[in-house]
């Protein structure tokens, strides 16, 4: 399999986590989202994903799958062990709920394309915009996780919830959010980053990562 993505893309990181967690071999193919106006807009990548986004997973038979949640479901269905979803139906739904709070409720509002539009066309403070929606979304997740026992958000094992949460908390730090307001989420993050699938796939460890000056 091949994974087309960008080192700092939180959606790409989700898929890297799942592939590593399930010990599935794959080749990383960088798609630089900024260089030359963004390689995701070039015709070659547009053929992989007409939305011009990352990640894209190329399956062993050469098919291209986009949208990180669809890719996670594909990997879970085809490689169910070890699982990233609980066995109980309600807990499975809860894991997906937390994942979608990030995927649908936070990440699209701090997506690079949105921020570029706000800054370059609308003349707004894109960083302030992103920080507002990140903090509002993570506040809601903190409330939703209140009272959950154990280190993870659902049950005693990482699920789609942490697969989406950990990259989003990385973004929260990038945008200067105050992290201490989310102790329950930070506990889940710490537990997840104690596992190699989360730690080794961190953006800073990727071959196309841009090192800070």
N, C-alpha and C positions, 0 to 999 in steps of 0.2 A: 504494500500500500504506500501511497504518497500523501503527504499532508502539505498543502499549499497554505502558507500563513505568514504572519509577521510576528517577530519576537515579542513585541509589547502589546499585541492584540489580546485582550482578555478573552474573547471568544475562541481564538486559536489556542490559548492556554488551556481552556476547558477540555478541548479535544486531546491535547498533549497529555493531560492528566489521565483521561480515560484510557488512552492507548497504553500509557505506562502502567496504570493500575492493573490492566488486564494482560500485561506483558506481551503486547502485540508489536511485532517489528514493523517499522515503517521508515520511509525516507522523507526527510524534511526538505521542502522546496521553498525558499524565501520569496515572498512577494512584498517588495518595499512599498509602504503606503504613502511615502512622501517624495522619494527621489523621482526626478523627471515628471513631476506632476502626479505621481502615484502610479505604480505599475499595475494596480488593480483595474485601472481604466484602459489598459492596453487591450488590443483585440484578442491576443492570445489568452489572457485571463478571462476576458468577457465570454469566450467560448466555454470556459469551465463553469463560470457563474455569471449569468446575464445581469445580476445585480451589481457586479463588480465589487464583491466583498470577499473577505476571508473570515473563516477558513473554508477550504475546499478539500474534501477527502476523495482521493482517487482509489477506488476499490481494486481488488486483485484482477477483476475482469475489465478494468479500464473505464468504469462508469464514474461520473463525478457527482458527489453529494455535497450540498452546501447547507448553511444554517446549522449552527453548532448544536442546538437541541435535537434536530433531526439526526445529526451524525451520532450524538450520544445514544439516542434510542436505537439506531442501527447497530452500533457496537454492542449495546446491551442485549439486543435480541439475538445477534449472531454469535456473541461470546459472553454468555450469561454468568460464567464463573471466572473470577470472583465478581460478584454482583455489586453494582452501584445503586441498587434500589432495594428497599426492604421487602420482606415477604408478605407482610400484612397489607391488605388493600388500602386501609386508611393511612398507614405510614408511607406507603408508596405515593399516595396522593399528596401527603404533606411534603415529602422530598421534592416532588415536582412543583408544589406550591412555592416553596422557598426558591427553587431554581428560576421559576417564572417571575418572581418578584424582582430578581436581578435581570433576567433576560428581557422581560417585557416592560418592567416598571422603572428600571434605572439605566441600564446600559445604552439603550437607543438614544436617551437624552444627553449622553456625554460622548456619543460616537463622534469620531473624527470628522465625518462629513457634515454633521450637524454643527459642530463647533466652528468649522471653517466657514460655513454659510453665515452663521451668526456674526463672526468677526469680520469677514471680508465683504459681505454684502449688506448686512443689517447694521454694522458698526457697533455691535454690542460687546460687552465684556463676557466673552465666552467662558473664561475660567470661573467667573462668579456664577454664571448660569449652570455650569456643570456641577459645581460644588453644592448649589442649592438642591438640585434633584438627587444627587448622590446622598447627601445627608438626610433628606426627607425619606428616601427609599430605605436606607439602612436603619433609620429610626423606626420605621414600620417593621422591618425584619426583627429588630431587637425586641419590640413589643410582642411580635408573633412567637418568638422563641422563649419568652419568659416562662419560667417554670419547667422547662424541658430538662430532665435529669440527664446526667452523663456529660461527656465532653462534646459530642457531636450534636447537630441540630435535630436529627431524627434517629433515635436508637443509639446503638453503641458502635456504629461503623460508619465510615464516610459514605455519602450518597451524592446524587445530583446536587443536593443542597450545598455541600462544601465545594463541589466541582465549580459551581458558579460563584459562591461566596468568596473564596480565596482570591481569585483574580479581581473581583470587584473591590475588595479591601486594598489590594495593591493600587488600584486606580484611585481609591479614596485618599491614599497617602500622596500620590502624585499631584492631586488637585488641592492639597493642603487642608484636608478635612481634619477636624478634631477627633481623634480616634478613641479617646478615653470614654466617650459617651456610649460605647457599644461593648461592654464587658462580656456579654453572653456570646456575641459574634466573634470576639477576639479569642475566646476560649475554644470555640470550634476551629478557628483558623490555626491556633497553636497546635491543636491535636492533629489537624490535617497535615500541617507542614512538618510534623514529626514522622510522616510516612514518606518514603523515597519517591513515590509516584507524584507527590505534590512538590517536594523539595527540588528534585532533579529537573523538573520541567519549568522551574521558575524562569521568567524572562531573562534575567541576568546571566543564566547559564546556557542560553541558546547560541548557536553558531553565528547567527546574524545580528546578535545584540550589539548595540552601540554603547561603548563604555563611556561612563561619565568622565568629563575632563578633570 
